[in-house]
Amino acid sequence: MNYEYHIKKQENLLYKESIENLTNERIMEFVRHFINVQRPRLQKLDAYYRGWDEGVLGVDNRRVQEGYADYRLTHPFAQEIADFQTSFSVGNPIGVEAESKHDALDTVNDYNDIDTLNNDLFLDMTKYGRSVELIYRDEQDGDNERIVRLDPLETFVIYSNDVEPTPVMAVRVTERMVIDQTTSITGVIVENPIKKHVIEYWTNDTHAVSTEMMLTDNLKISITEPLVTMPVVEYWNNTLRTGDYENVIPLIDAYDAAQSDTANYMTDMNDAILTIKGDIDSLFDGAELMVDPTDKDAAIKLAKAKQEMLNEMKNARMLLLKSGISATGTQTNVDANYIYKQYDVSGVEAYKTRLYKNIHAFSRTPDVSDDNFASNASGVAMKYKQLGVIQLAATKRRQFEKGLYRRYKIIQTLENAVSGKWDLDYNDIRFTFHDNLPQDDITTLQDLVQAGAQFPQEYLLRFAPGGVDVDELKRMMDEQANDPEYTRLAQRLEAVNDDTTGTDVQVQQGAN
C-alpha cells in the first residue's frame, strides 16, 4: 500500500475496540492518535470553511519573486457549499412528530431550541463529515434533558468490533493553556506556553474526568459518576465520514492560485519596466556629457540626472526623446515601450471558468448565479437542474435520521430511569424533512383548481400578498357586504353588465 494513501486513511480512521480492552493506557493511545493524526485534517476543513485556504496562503505554496506582486486571494467555496447543503436540507425545520400529541416530547424540543441545534449539528456534519452531541439530565434548570453540541475538533467516538459496530465510548479532549514560570512576556505575546489537557469520557455505565495532564502522561481519573446509558450521539455525513467540500479542495486551491496570478499580473503590468531606445545623452547639455568613464562619482551624478529627467517626463505623461548620430554617421532611431509578460487572457479565463464549474459539479452544489437559473423553466426542469443536491440531501438526511432516533432513545432511557413517566417509544417518532426551495404556491393552486380540486375561501386568502390577516380580511368583507351603499353600487354595476351583454348579442344577431 502506498505510504501517503495509508497516512490519509489514518486521518479519518474509524476507531474500534472492545470495551474490555479500553484501559487507561489504551485510551491514551487513541487520544494521541486523534490529536496528532486525525485533528489536523479536521482543522484543515475548518480553516477552508473560514476562508483560510492553505493551498494559496501557505508560506511555501507560492512562487515568490522579489520585486513582484504576491497577492494571495482566497474564495469562500467551502463556506458556500457547506451553508447551501445545510440550508437546503434543514433550512426548513425538521418535523418531529409522534402519532399522538406528546407534551414531554414538545417540552424537550422547546427547551433545547431543537431547530437551531439540528442546524448546527448538520453544518458540522457537512463540514467535517461528522458531528457530535451530548445528552444529560439538567437538574439545575427544571430537571429536563439538555442536548448540547460537542466540538468535533475535541471529540471522537470508539465503536465495538461487532459486525454492526455500536458506540462504546466517547472521548473529549479539552486543552488547558498553562504558562511556564520561566517564560518571558513581551506585551501580550506569550512565548513557549505549556499545553495541558483534560480527558473526559463516557461509556454505557460511567462518566470520568481526568486531572490536567500532558499527552505524554499516563491517564489519571479524578472524577467518576455512574450512567444508565451512553449519552453521546455521533452523526455521520456518509459512510466514509467525509465532508461535502473535502474532495474539491484541490480544485479550490487551483482556482485561488489562478485568481492570484491574474491579480499579480495586473499589478506587475502597472509596474512594467520602461525601455527607451534613443540617445538619452543628447538631451543633456554641458559638462555632464563629457564624463570620464573612470570617474565613478561623475557617472553616478549623470545617472541621477537621467533618472530625474525621466521621472519628470513620466509625471508629465510625455516623453521628449531626441535622436542622435551613430558611429557611422547615420541618425539613430527613437522608440519607447514597456516590457511585461504576455498573458493569455482568453485561455486563463476559460481555465478559471472550468474550475469554477467543476467545483460546483463535483460538490453537487448548484451555481445559482448561472444564467440557466434565471430562465423561465418549469418546476420539474428546475428540479432536474438541482438533481445532484437533491440526491445528496437524501443520503445526508438518512444518516442524520439514524442519529435522531438514537437521540430520542437516550432521552427515553434517561426519563424512564428518573421518573418512568415517558410513555412514548422512540421508534414511533417520525422525522419529516422539507427541501428549502422557492415555491410558486399560486401556480400550484391554479393547477390543482384546473384539475378539479376545491379549496375553502379562507385557505385561499392565506396566499394573498403582504401577509394578510385572514380574520381581519373576512371582517372587512362582511362589513362591505352589509353596507347598503355598496349593495346598491354592486347592483348597478351588475345591471350595466347585463345591458352590455344584451347589446353585444343584438349586434351579433344584426350582423347575421
Secondary structure, 3 states (H helix, E strand, C coil): CCHHHHHHHHCCCCCECCHHHCCHHHHHHHHHHHHHHHHHHHHHHHHHHCCCCHHHHCCCCCCCCCCCCCCCCCCCHHHHHHHHHHHHHHCCCCEEECCCCCHHHHHHHHHCCHHHHHHHHHHHHHHHCEEEEEEEEECCCCCEEEEEEECCCCEEEEECCCCCCCEEEEEEEEEEEECCCCCCEECCEECCCEEEEEEEEECCCEEEEECCECCCCCCCEEEEEECCCCCEEEEECCCCCCCCCHHHHHHHHHHHHHHHHHHHHHHHHHCCEEEEECCHHHHCCCHHHCCCCCCHHHHHHHHHHHHHHHHHHHHCCCCCCCCCECCCCCECCCEEEEECCCCCHHHHHHHHHHHHHHHHHHCCCCCCCCHHHHCCCCHHHHHHHCHHHHHHHHHHHHHHHHHHHHHHHHHHHHHHHHCCCCCCCHHHCEEECCCCCCCCHHHHHHHHHHCCCCCCHHHHHCCCCCCCCHHHHHHHHHHHHCCHHHHHHHHHHHHHHHHHHHHHHHHHHHHC
